[in-house]
């Protein structure tokens, strides 16, 4: 019987093993392979947020596609000078020239506040240098294979497997290092290398397939239109139009499907509120069904005077007013929603309250209940809130709705300002503004060209903006950081945590008109298009902000992709477990609302009681949202105290009881919330 090694020596180098060895080899598989491998490893590095295997795989896949596109540009430049079958020396010389040009562009001096086009030149140089270096590595590896050809399949397969195994080992080490460098959110991390690689392969395959389909359809149209530069240009324009139209149709169909959630009626939020002081009641101008999913939650979960007394230990001054105009109200013209909101404020007597809080919601119409409940408790109920919905989709799909949200909020502010002019100064409520995430963008945009003068123009007393996106005008033009002439010194400040605000003197806190709460590691607050080509300030220096890994570098294209993936994972939260991390601001809200809006003083015991009650209310809200039947979850406080008398605009001065029994035993009924993970609706 012949020995196995004798048979193995007779195995000739055939086409199939050659393809397998080339696929395994991360150097000679293609000119883009070296840079793709480096990009995949960069995507496994530390960033702002933990990631699941799916998000980590998407990050790797997009990074690989970006590296492939970069190498494609460098390869086209190379092939313009030398053909693919040119001698190795000539190819390396051309690649060295391209890489040297890129290095010269990358070496342009960097200055603080430099123009974006200069940063784009620098980043283009870095990408050209990387693409040329990757192509040179590929050429050298291919040259070695041609100089020392293998007669058998063993050596190429072994080399390719060794290199691939080394990359996998290195990737696993970087993944473990990432998990230790990045702070954890309340949920356990479930990132594994096999699931990550499978997802990245799927993303890369889909991206490659779409690119090849685009090129194929372009070639087919060029053949159809015939030869000639004019016809070729026309064919390419038609091809681009077809693909753009298809992408737009798919996008619109997708967001229309997602937007159907706004119409969903939850069992525990199917009964109109009994109080006439909220929208959707029997006396309201707005039907309960038109408020949408988020609006129905908003008007149902209003704080009651009984709850205020239970938490603060003192009588409520009034019953809170909540008005909400849904997306389905007056859809024919955008000003109609603002007009309805003003009419609803008149109906409820909102202008007789001491505070009027105007809220711009997120893309889905969601409002942070923690903020609203805190304001109602600290104001002892002597407050009215108003919110107008401008979209039905998650915030990242509602960026095109910013203009509508800004218009509606401006009309609301202007209408309120005109009504308050007709009242004596002592009977005017203080106008407060709040926005979180996309809501902070739309509400701050109203005064994007006026700055603090816009506050006086519209009668705004104070504003609190939470998680202000990095793409908002206030973030991009420097007003958020006080570097604009439209923002007088001391009128606007950005804070990562309450200790920073508390460290200011009383005079400095009183001078603040806009307080911006933005965590250092909130990817939504730092994500912007300039991150593609320019190193951001939050990654500069040795003293980085809270939660920003010291080992996180900036890499053109890759850092933008990483931050975008982090933004998709920044709003994960657990009901009742308040965090001060990423885009979760619930743990910061109570003290920031107290100081930013200058509500009446509250003792430390009252602050602690408010925070405890907020957690309990959120747990009950989570149960109501999940309940299949109305009786399967605790009813909202407003339904528990439906019999309480409430007159619009008339303060409640009568004595109150200690609250219903179900409120007193609230904490004993709730299980641990660690298994009730949800993603906040943005």
C-alpha positions as CSV (number, residue, x, y, z in Angstrom):
1,X,0.0,0.0,0.0
2,X,1.4,3.4,-1.0
3,X,2.3,5.8,1.8
4,X,0.1,8.9,2.2
5,X,3.0,11.4,1.8
6,X,3.9,9.8,-1.5
7,X,0.3,10.3,-2.7
8,X,0.3,13.9,-1.4
9,X,3.5,14.7,-3.3
10,X,1.8,13.6,-6.5
11,X,-1.1,16.0,-6.0
12,X,-0.6,18.6,-8.7
13,X,-1.4,22.3,-8.3
14,X,-4.8,22.5,-9.9
15,X,-7.2,25.4,-10.5
16,X,-9.6,24.6,-7.6
17,X,-6.9,24.5,-4.9
18,X,-5.4,27.6,-6.3
19,X,-8.7,29.5,-5.9
20,X,-9.0,28.1,-2.3
21,X,-5.5,29.2,-1.4
22,X,-6.0,32.6,-2.9
23,X,-9.3,33.0,-1.0
24,X,-7.5,32.0,2.3
25,X,-4.5,34.3,1.7
26,X,-5.3,37.8,3.1
27,X,-2.3,39.2,1.1
28,X,-2.7,38.0,-2.5
29,X,-6.4,37.4,-2.7
30,X,-6.9,40.8,-4.3
31,X,-5.2,44.2,-4.3
32,X,-7.7,45.3,-1.7
33,X,-7.1,42.3,0.6
34,X,-4.3,43.8,2.8
35,X,-6.3,47.1,3.4
36,X,-9.5,45.1,4.0
37,X,-7.8,43.0,6.7
38,X,-6.4,46.1,8.4
39,X,-9.9,47.8,8.2
40,X,-11.5,44.8,9.8
41,X,-9.1,44.8,12.7
42,X,-9.6,48.6,13.1
43,X,-13.3,48.0,13.3
44,X,-12.7,45.6,16.2
45,X,-11.0,48.3,18.2
46,X,-12.5,50.3,21.1
47,X,-15.2,52.8,20.6
48,X,-17.9,54.6,22.6
49,X,-20.5,51.9,23.1
50,X,-20.6,48.1,23.6
51,X,-21.9,46.2,20.6
52,X,-23.8,43.0,19.9
53,X,-22.4,40.6,17.4
54,X,-24.8,41.9,14.8
55,X,-23.7,45.6,15.1
56,X,-20.1,44.6,15.4
57,X,-20.4,42.5,12.2
58,X,-22.1,45.4,10.4
59,X,-19.3,47.7,11.5
60,X,-16.7,45.3,10.1
61,X,-18.6,44.7,6.8
62,X,-19.0,48.4,6.2
63,X,-15.3,49.0,7.0
64,X,-14.2,46.3,4.6
65,X,-16.4,47.9,1.8
66,X,-14.9,51.3,2.6
67,X,-11.4,49.8,2.3
68,X,-12.3,48.1,-1.0
69,X,-13.5,51.4,-2.4
70,X,-10.3,53.2,-1.3
71,X,-8.1,50.5,-2.9
72,X,-10.3,50.7,-6.0
73,X,-9.4,54.4,-6.4
74,X,-5.7,53.7,-5.9
75,X,-5.9,50.8,-8.3
76,X,-7.4,52.9,-11.0
77,X,-4.7,55.5,-10.7
78,X,-2.1,52.8,-10.9
79,X,-3.6,51.2,-14.0
80,X,-3.7,54.6,-15.7
81,X,0.1,54.5,-15.5
82,X,1.0,50.8,-15.9
83,X,-0.9,47.8,-17.0
84,X,-1.6,44.8,-14.7
85,X,1.0,42.7,-16.5
86,X,3.8,45.2,-16.2
87,X,7.0,44.2,-14.4
88,X,6.9,44.3,-10.6
89,X,9.5,47.1,-10.4
90,X,7.4,49.5,-12.6
91,X,4.2,48.7,-10.6
92,X,6.0,49.3,-7.3
93,X,7.4,52.6,-8.6
94,X,4.0,53.8,-9.6
95,X,2.5,52.8,-6.3
96,X,5.3,54.5,-4.4
97,X,4.6,57.7,-6.4
98,X,0.9,57.5,-5.5
99,X,1.7,56.8,-1.9
100,X,4.2,59.6,-1.7
101,X,1.6,62.0,-3.1
102,X,-0.8,60.8,-0.5
103,X,1.8,61.2,2.2
104,X,2.5,64.8,1.1
105,X,-1.3,65.6,1.3
106,X,-1.5,63.9,4.7
107,X,1.4,66.0,6.0
108,X,-0.3,69.3,5.4
109,X,-0.1,71.2,8.7
110,X,-3.1,70.8,11.0
111,X,-4.6,73.8,12.8
112,X,-7.4,74.3,15.2
113,X,-10.6,75.3,13.5
114,X,-9.2,74.6,10.0
115,X,-11.5,74.5,7.1
116,X,-13.2,71.2,6.1
117,X,-11.7,71.1,2.6
118,X,-8.2,71.2,4.1
119,X,-9.1,68.3,6.4
120,X,-10.6,66.5,3.3
121,X,-7.3,66.9,1.5
122,X,-5.4,65.5,4.5
123,X,-7.7,62.5,4.8
124,X,-7.6,61.8,1.0
125,X,-3.9,61.7,1.3
126,X,-4.0,59.2,4.1
127,X,-6.4,57.0,2.2
128,X,-4.3,57.2,-1.0
129,X,-1.2,56.3,1.0
130,X,-3.0,53.3,2.6
131,X,-4.5,52.1,-0.7
132,X,-1.1,52.3,-2.4
133,X,0.6,50.5,0.5
134,X,-2.0,47.7,0.4
135,X,-1.5,47.3,-3.4
136,X,2.2,47.2,-3.0
137,X,1.9,44.4,-0.3
138,X,-0.3,42.5,-2.7
139,X,2.1,42.9,-5.6
140,X,5.1,41.7,-3.5
141,X,3.2,38.7,-2.3
142,X,2.1,37.8,-5.9
143,X,5.6,38.4,-7.1
144,X,7.0,35.9,-4.6
145,X,4.4,33.3,-5.7
146,X,5.4,33.8,-9.3
147,X,9.1,33.6,-8.6
148,X,8.8,30.5,-6.4
149,X,5.9,28.6,-7.9
150,X,4.5,25.7,-5.9
151,X,4.2,22.4,-7.6
152,X,1.8,21.1,-5.0
153,X,-1.2,22.5,-3.1
154,X,0.2,22.0,0.4
155,X,2.4,25.1,0.7
156,X,0.0,27.7,-0.6
157,X,-2.8,26.3,1.4
158,X,-0.7,26.1,4.5
159,X,0.5,29.7,4.1
160,X,-3.0,31.0,3.5
161,X,-4.4,29.1,6.4
162,X,-1.7,30.3,8.7
163,X,-2.2,34.0,7.7
164,X,-6.0,33.7,8.1
165,X,-5.6,31.9,11.4
166,X,-3.2,34.7,12.6
167,X,-5.7,37.3,11.6
168,X,-8.5,35.5,13.5
169,X,-6.4,35.2,16.6
170,X,-5.5,38.8,16.4
171,X,-9.1,39.8,15.9
172,X,-10.2,37.7,18.9
173,X,-7.6,39.4,21.0
174,X,-8.8,42.9,19.9
175,X,-12.4,41.9,20.6
176,X,-11.5,40.9,24.2
177,X,-9.4,44.1,24.6
178,X,-12.4,46.1,23.3
179,X,-14.7,44.5,25.9
180,X,-12.4,45.6,28.7
181,X,-11.8,49.1,27.4
182,X,-15.5,50.0,26.7
183,X,-17.8,50.6,29.5
184,X,-20.9,48.3,29.7
185,X,-24.5,49.3,29.5
186,X,-27.0,47.5,31.8
187,X,-27.4,44.5,29.5
188,X,-24.8,41.7,29.2
189,X,-22.6,41.8,26.1
190,X,-23.2,38.9,23.7
191,X,-20.5,39.6,21.1
192,X,-18.8,36.5,19.7
193,X,-16.3,36.2,16.9
194,X,-18.1,33.6,14.8
195,X,-21.4,35.5,14.8
196,X,-19.6,38.8,14.1
197,X,-17.7,37.3,11.1
198,X,-20.9,35.8,9.7
199,X,-22.7,39.1,9.9
200,X,-19.7,40.9,8.4
201,X,-19.6,38.4,5.5
202,X,-23.3,38.9,4.8
203,X,-22.9,42.7,4.8
204,X,-19.9,42.5,2.5
205,X,-21.6,40.2,0.1
206,X,-24.7,42.4,-0.1
207,X,-22.6,45.5,-0.7
208,X,-20.5,43.8,-3.3
209,X,-23.6,42.4,-5.0
210,X,-25.2,45.9,-5.2
211,X,-22.1,47.4,-6.6
212,X,-21.8,44.8,-9.3
213,X,-25.4,45.1,-10.2
214,X,-25.0,48.8,-10.6
215,X,-22.0,48.3,-12.9
216,X,-23.9,45.6,-14.9
217,X,-27.0,47.8,-15.4
218,X,-24.8,50.7,-16.4
219,X,-23.0,48.5,-19.0
220,X,-26.3,47.2,-20.3
221,X,-27.7,50.7,-20.8
222,X,-24.5,51.8,-22.5
223,X,-24.9,48.9,-24.9
224,X,-28.5,49.8,-25.5
225,X,-27.9,53.5,-26.2
226,X,-24.9,52.7,-28.4
227,X,-21.4,54.2,-28.8
228,X,-20.4,57.8,-28.4
229,X,-19.5,59.9,-25.4
230,X,-22.9,61.7,-25.3
231,X,-24.9,58.5,-25.4
232,X,-22.6,57.0,-22.8
233,X,-23.2,60.0,-20.5
234,X,-26.9,59.7,-21.0
235,X,-26.9,56.0,-20.2
236,X,-25.0,56.6,-17.0
237,X,-27.4,59.4,-16.0
238,X,-30.4,57.1,-16.7
239,X,-28.8,54.3,-14.7
240,X,-28.1,56.6,-11.8
241,X,-31.7,57.8,-11.9
242,X,-33.2,54.3,-12.0
243,X,-31.1,53.3,-9.0
244,X,-31.9,56.5,-7.1
245,X,-35.6,56.0,-7.8
246,X,-35.5,52.4,-6.6
247,X,-33.7,53.3,-3.4
248,X,-36.1,56.1,-2.7
249,X,-39.1,53.8,-3.2
250,X,-37.6,51.2,-1.0
251,X,-36.9,53.8,1.7
252,X,-40.4,55.2,1.6
253,X,-41.9,51.7,1.7
254,X,-39.7,50.8,4.7
255,X,-40.5,53.9,6.8
256,X,-44.2,53.7,5.9
257,X,-44.2,50.2,7.3
258,X,-42.3,51.3,10.4
259,X,-44.6,54.3,10.8
260,X,-47.6,52.0,11.3
261,X,-46.5,51.5,14.9
262,X,-47.9,55.0,15.5
263,X,-51.4,53.7,14.8
264,X,-51.1,50.7,17.2
265,X,-53.5,50.9,20.1
266,X,-52.1,49.3,23.2
267,X,-54.6,47.7,25.5
268,X,-53.6,49.7,28.6
269,X,-53.7,52.9,26.7
270,X,-57.0,52.4,24.9
271,X,-59.2,54.4,27.3
272,X,-59.4,58.2,27.0
273,X,-58.2,60.1,30.0
274,X,-60.9,61.3,32.4
275,X,-59.3,64.6,33.2
276,X,-60.4,67.6,31.1
277,X,-56.9,69.1,31.6
278,X,-55.3,66.8,29.1
279,X,-55.7,66.3,25.4
280,X,-57.8,63.3,24.2
281,X,-60.4,63.7,27.0
282,X,-64.1,64.0,26.2
283,X,-63.8,67.8,26.4
284,X,-60.6,68.0,24.3
285,X,-60.5,69.4,20.8
286,X,-58.3,66.5,19.8
287,X,-59.7,63.0,19.5
288,X,-57.9,60.4,21.6
289,X,-57.4,58.2,18.6
290,X,-55.6,60.9,16.6
291,X,-52.9,61.3,19.2
292,X,-50.9,58.2,18.1
293,X,-49.2,55.6,20.2
294,X,-46.8,58.0,21.9
295,X,-49.4,60.7,22.4
296,X,-51.8,58.3,24.1
297,X,-49.1,57.3,26.5
298,X,-48.2,61.0,27.1
299,X,-51.7,62.2,28.1
300,X,-52.5,59.0,30.1
301,X,-49.5,59.0,32.4
302,X,-50.0,62.5,33.8
303,X,-49.0,63.0,37.4
304,X,-51.9,63.6,39.9
305,X,-52.1,65.9,42.9
306,X,-52.4,62.8,45.1
307,X,-49.1,61.5,43.7
308,X,-47.4,64.9,44.3
309,X,-48.5,64.9,47.9
310,X,-47.3,61.3,48.4
311,X,-43.8,62.1,47.0
312,X,-43.1,65.6,48.3
313,X,-45.1,65.4,51.5
314,X,-46.9,68.7,50.7
315,X,-50.1,69.7,48.9
316,X,-50.2,70.2,45.2
317,X,-50.7,73.7,44.0
318,X,-52.6,72.6,40.9
319,X,-53.3,69.6,38.7
320,X,-50.8,69.4,35.8
321,X,-52.0,70.1,32.3
322,X,-50.8,68.1,29.3
323,X,-51.6,68.9,25.7
324,X,-50.4,66.8,22.7
325,X,-51.1,67.2,19.0
326,X,-50.6,64.0,17.1
327,X,-49.2,63.6,13.6
328,X,-52.6,62.6,12.3
329,X,-54.2,65.9,13.4
330,X,-54.6,68.4,10.5
331,X,-52.3,66.6,8.1
332,X,-53.1,68.9,5.2
333,X,-51.1,71.9,6.3
334,X,-48.3,72.0,9.0
335,X,-49.6,75.2,10.6
336,X,-52.8,73.5,11.6
337,X,-51.1,71.5,14.3
338,X,-49.7,74.6,15.9
339,X,-53.1,76.3,15.8
340,X,-54.7,73.3,17.4
341,X,-52.0,73.3,20.2
342,X,-52.7,76.9,20.9
343,X,-56.5,76.3,21.0
344,X,-56.0,73.4,23.4
345,X,-53.8,75.5,25.6
346,X,-56.5,78.1,25.8
347,X,-59.2,75.5,26.5
348,X,-57.3,73.9,29.4
349,X,-56.3,77.2,31.0
350,X,-52.6,76.6,30.5
351,X,-51.7,80.3,30.5
352,X,-52.9,80.5,34.1
353,X,-50.2,78.2,35.3
354,X,-46.8,79.5,36.7
355,X,-44.8,77.5,34.2
356,X,-45.5,76.6,30.5
357,X,-43.2,73.8,29.3
358,X,-43.0,73.4,25.5
359,X,-41.6,70.1,24.3
360,X,-40.3,69.0,20.9
361,X,-40.4,65.2,20.7
362,X,-38.2,62.7,19.0
363,X,-38.9,61.4,15.5
364,X,-41.5,58.9,16.7
365,X,-43.3,61.5,18.8
366,X,-41.7,60.1,22.0
367,X,-41.2,62.4,25.0
368,X,-39.1,61.5,28.0
369,X,-41.7,60.8,30.7
370,X,-39.0,61.0,33.3
371,X,-38.5,64.7,32.4
372,X,-42.2,65.5,32.3
373,X,-43.0,63.8,35.6
374,X,-40.0,65.5,37.2
375,X,-41.2,68.9,36.1
376,X,-44.7,68.3,37.3
377,X,-43.5,67.1,40.7
378,X,-41.1,69.9,41.2
379,X,-43.6,72.5,40.0
380,X,-46.1,71.0,42.5
381,X,-48.5,70.6,39.6
382,X,-48.6,74.3,38.7
383,X,-47.4,73.6,35.2
384,X,-48.7,73.0,31.7
385,X,-46.8,71.1,29.0
386,X,-47.4,71.1,25.3
387,X,-46.0,68.8,22.6
388,X,-46.6,68.6,18.8
389,X,-45.6,65.5,16.9
390,X,-43.9,66.0,13.5
391,X,-43.0,62.4,12.5
392,X,-43.8,58.7,13.1
393,X,-40.4,57.1,12.5
394,X,-37.2,56.6,14.6
395,X,-35.0,59.6,14.7
396,X,-32.4,58.4,12.3
397,X,-35.2,58.0,9.7
398,X,-36.8,61.3,10.5
399,X,-33.9,63.7,9.8
400,X,-35.8,65.0,6.8
401,X,-38.6,66.0,9.2
402,X,-36.4,68.5,11.1
403,X,-37.6,71.4,9.0
404,X,-41.3,70.5,9.7
405,X,-40.6,70.2,13.4
406,X,-38.8,73.5,13.5
407,X,-41.6,75.2,11.7
408,X,-44.3,73.9,14.0
409,X,-42.3,74.8,17.1
410,X,-41.6,78.3,15.8
411,X,-45.3,78.8,15.2
412,X,-46.2,77.5,18.6
413,X,-43.6,79.8,20.3
414,X,-44.8,82.8,18.3
415,X,-48.5,82.2,19.0
416,X,-47.8,81.8,22.8
417,X,-45.7,85.0,22.8
418,X,-48.6,87.0,21.2
419,X,-51.1,85.6,23.7
420,X,-48.9,86.4,26.7
421,X,-48.5,90.0,25.5
422,X,-52.2,90.5,26.1
423,X,-51.9,89.5,29.8
424,X,-50.4,91.5,32.7
425,X,-46.8,90.7,33.4
426,X,-47.7,89.2,36.8
427,X,-50.1,86.7,35.2
428,X,-47.7,85.4,32.5
429,X,-46.2,82.0,33.0
430,X,-42.5,81.4,32.5
431,X,-42.0,79.7,29.2
432,X,-39.6,76.8,29.3
433,X,-38.3,74.7,26.4
434,X,-37.2,71.1,26.3
435,X,-35.9,68.8,23.6
436,X,-34.1,65.5,23.7
437,X,-32.2,64.0,20.8
438,X,-33.9,65.0,17.5
439,X,-36.3,67.1,19.6
440,X,-33.3,69.1,20.9
441,X,-32.3,69.6,17.2
442,X,-35.7,70.9,16.1
443,X,-36.4,73.1,19.1
444,X,-32.9,74.7,19.1
445,X,-33.1,75.3,15.3
446,X,-35.8,77.9,15.9
447,X,-33.2,80.3,17.3
448,X,-30.2,79.0,15.2
449,X,-29.7,82.4,13.5
450,X,-30.5,84.6,16.6
451,X,-28.8,82.8,19.5
452,X,-29.8,84.1,22.9
453,X,-31.5,87.1,21.3
454,X,-34.0,84.6,20.0
455,X,-34.9,83.6,23.5
456,X,-36.0,87.2,24.2
457,X,-37.7,87.5,20.8
458,X,-39.9,84.4,21.4
459,X,-40.3,85.0,25.1
460,X,-38.3,81.9,26.2
461,X,-37.1,82.1,29.8
462,X,-34.9,78.9,29.8
463,X,-34.2,75.9,27.7
464,X,-32.9,72.4,28.6
465,X,-31.6,70.4,25.6
466,X,-30.6,66.8,26.3
467,X,-28.4,64.7,23.9
468,X,-28.2,67.5,21.3
469,X,-27.2,65.7,18.0
470,X,-23.8,66.6,16.6
471,X,-25.5,67.5,13.3
472,X,-27.7,70.2,14.8
473,X,-26.9,73.8,14.0
474,X,-26.2,74.7,17.6
475,X,-23.5,72.0,17.6
476,X,-22.0,72.7,14.2
477,X,-21.7,76.5,14.4
478,X,-20.2,76.6,17.9
479,X,-23.2,78.1,19.8
480,X,-23.5,75.0,22.0
481,X,-19.9,75.5,23.2
482,X,-20.3,79.3,23.6
483,X,-17.8,80.1,20.7
484,X,-20.4,82.2,18.7
485,X,-20.9,85.9,19.0
486,X,-24.7,85.1,19.2
487,X,-24.1,83.5,22.6
488,X,-23.0,85.9,25.4
489,X,-20.5,84.5,27.8
490,X,-22.2,82.4,30.6
491,X,-25.6,82.1,28.9
492,X,-25.0,78.6,27.4
493,X,-23.0,75.7,28.9
494,X,-22.6,72.1,28.0
495,X,-22.4,69.6,30.9
496,X,-21.6,65.9,31.0
497,X,-22.9,65.4,34.6
498,X,-24.6,67.3,37.3
499,X,-21.4,67.9,39.4
500,X,-20.2,70.2,36.7
501,X,-23.3,72.4,36.9
502,X,-23.3,72.2,40.7
503,X,-19.8,73.5,40.7
504,X,-20.9,76.9,39.2
505,X,-21.7,79.8,41.5
506,X,-25.3,80.8,42.1
507,X,-24.8,83.9,39.9
508,X,-23.4,81.8,37.1
509,X,-26.3,79.3,37.3
510,X,-28.8,82.2,37.3
511,X,-27.2,83.7,34.2
512,X,-27.6,80.5,32.2
513,X,-30.4,80.6,29.6
514,X,-29.7,77.3,27.8
515,X,-28.4,74.2,29.6
516,X,-27.1,71.4,27.3
517,X,-26.8,68.0,28.9
518,X,-24.5,65.9,26.6
519,X,-22.6,62.9,27.8
520,X,-19.0,62.7,26.7
521,X,-19.5,59.2,25.3
522,X,-22.9,59.9,23.6
523,X,-22.2,58.9,20.0
524,X,-25.4,60.7,18.8
525,X,-24.0,64.0,20.2
526,X,-20.7,63.7,18.4
527,X,-21.7,62.0,15.1
528,X,-21.4,64.3,12.1
529,X,-20.2,64.2,8.5
530,X,-16.9,65.9,9.4
531,X,-16.0,62.8,11.4
532,X,-15.3,61.2,8.0
533,X,-12.3,63.3,7.2
534,X,-11.4,65.3,10.3
535,X,-10.1,64.2,13.8
536,X,-12.7,65.4,16.4
537,X,-11.8,67.3,19.5
538,X,-13.3,64.6,21.8
539,X,-10.6,62.2,20.6
540,X,-7.7,64.7,21.0
541,X,-5.4,65.0,23.9
542,X,-4.7,62.6,26.8
543,X,-7.5,63.8,29.0
544,X,-10.6,62.5,27.3
545,X,-14.1,62.8,28.5
546,X,-16.0,60.3,30.7
547,X,-16.5,57.0,28.9
548,X,-14.3,57.8,25.9
549,X,-11.6,55.0,25.7
550,X,-8.0,56.3,25.9
551,X,-7.0,53.7,23.2
552,X,-9.7,54.8,20.7
553,X,-7.9,56.3,17.6
554,X,-9.3,58.3,14.7
555,X,-9.1,56.6,11.3
556,X,-10.7,58.2,8.2
557,X,-14.0,56.6,7.3
558,X,-13.6,53.8,9.9
559,X,-14.2,56.1,13.0
560,X,-17.4,57.5,11.3
561,X,-18.7,53.9,10.7
562,X,-17.8,52.9,14.3
563,X,-19.6,55.9,15.8
564,X,-22.6,55.4,13.6
565,X,-22.9,51.8,14.9
566,X,-22.5,53.1,18.4
567,X,-25.3,55.5,17.8
568,X,-27.6,52.7,16.9
569,X,-26.8,51.0,20.2
570,X,-26.7,54.1,22.4
571,X,-30.4,54.1,23.6
572,X,-30.5,50.6,25.1
573,X,-32.0,50.9,28.6
574,X,-33.7,48.8,31.2
575,X,-37.0,50.0,32.8
576,X,-36.4,51.3,36.3
577,X,-32.6,51.1,36.0
578,X,-31.6,54.7,35.3
579,X,-28.3,55.3,33.7
580,X,-25.9,58.2,33.0
581,X,-24.3,56.6,30.0
582,X,-24.3,57.1,26.2
583,X,-27.7,58.4,25.2
584,X,-29.4,57.4,28.5
585,X,-29.9,60.5,30.6
586,X,-32.5,59.3,33.1
587,X,-30.2,59.3,36.0
588,X,-29.3,63.0,35.4
589,X,-32.7,64.4,34.8
590,X,-34.1,65.3,38.2
591,X,-31.2,67.5,39.3
592,X,-30.8,69.1,35.9
593,X,-34.5,69.9,35.7
594,X,-34.3,71.5,39.1
595,X,-31.3,73.7,38.4
596,X,-31.9,74.4,34.7
597,X,-35.5,75.6,35.1
598,X,-35.0,77.1,38.6
599,X,-38.0,75.4,40.1
600,X,-38.9,75.9,43.8
601,X,-36.3,74.5,46.1
602,X,-36.6,70.8,47.0
603,X,-34.8,69.0,49.9
604,X,-32.5,66.1,49.4
605,X,-35.1,63.8,50.8
606,X,-37.7,65.1,48.3
607,X,-35.2,64.7,45.4
608,X,-34.5,61.1,46.5
609,X,-38.3,60.4,46.8
610,X,-38.8,61.8,43.3
611,X,-36.1,59.6,41.8
612,X,-37.5,56.6,43.5
613,X,-41.0,57.3,42.3
614,X,-39.8,57.9,38.7
615,X,-38.3,54.4,38.7
616,X,-41.5,52.9,40.0
617,X,-43.6,54.8,37.4
618,X,-41.4,53.6,34.6
619,X,-41.7,50.0,35.7
620,X,-45.5,50.3,35.7
621,X,-45.4,52.0,32.3
622,X,-43.3,49.1,30.9
623,X,-45.9,46.7,32.3
624,X,-48.7,48.7,30.7
625,X,-46.9,48.8,27.3
626,X,-46.5,45.0,27.3
627,X,-49.9,44.1,28.7
628,X,-52.2,42.1,26.4
629,X,-55.2,43.3,28.4
630,X,-56.0,46.5,30.2
631,X,-56.5,44.7,33.5
632,X,-53.2,42.8,33.3
633,X,-51.2,45.9,34.2
634,X,-51.4,48.6,36.9
635,X,-53.6,51.5,35.8
636,X,-52.1,54.9,35.3
637,X,-52.4,57.4,38.3
638,X,-54.9,59.5,36.3
639,X,-57.3,56.5,36.0
640,X,-56.9,55.7,39.7
641,X,-57.9,59.2,40.8
642,X,-60.5,59.9,38.1
643,X,-63.0,60.9,40.8
644,X,-60.7,63.9,41.9
645,X,-62.2,67.3,41.0
646,X,-60.1,69.2,38.6
647,X,-61.0,72.7,37.3
648,X,-59.0,74.1,34.4
649,X,-56.7,76.8,35.5
650,X,-57.9,76.8,39.2
651,X,-55.3,75.8,41.8
652,X,-56.2,73.0,44.1
653,X,-55.9,74.2,47.7
654,X,-58.0,71.5,49.4
655,X,-56.4,68.9,51.7
656,X,-55.4,65.6,50.0
657,X,-55.3,62.1,51.3
658,X,-52.1,60.1,51.5
659,X,-52.9,58.4,48.2
660,X,-54.6,55.2,47.2
661,X,-53.5,51.8,48.6
662,X,-52.0,50.6,45.3
663,X,-49.6,53.6,45.4
664,X,-48.5,52.8,48.9
665,X,-47.7,49.2,48.0
666,X,-46.1,50.1,44.7
667,X,-42.6,48.9,45.5
668,X,-43.6,45.6,46.9
669,X,-45.3,44.4,43.7
670,X,-42.4,45.0,41.2
671,X,-40.0,42.2,40.4
672,X,-36.4,42.9,39.4
673,X,-36.2,44.8,36.2
674,X,-33.0,43.2,34.9
675,X,-34.9,41.0,32.5
676,X,-37.2,43.8,31.1
677,X,-34.7,45.3,28.7
678,X,-36.2,47.7,26.1
679,X,-34.8,50.1,23.6
680,X,-36.0,53.7,24.1
681,X,-38.0,54.9,21.2
682,X,-36.2,57.7,19.5
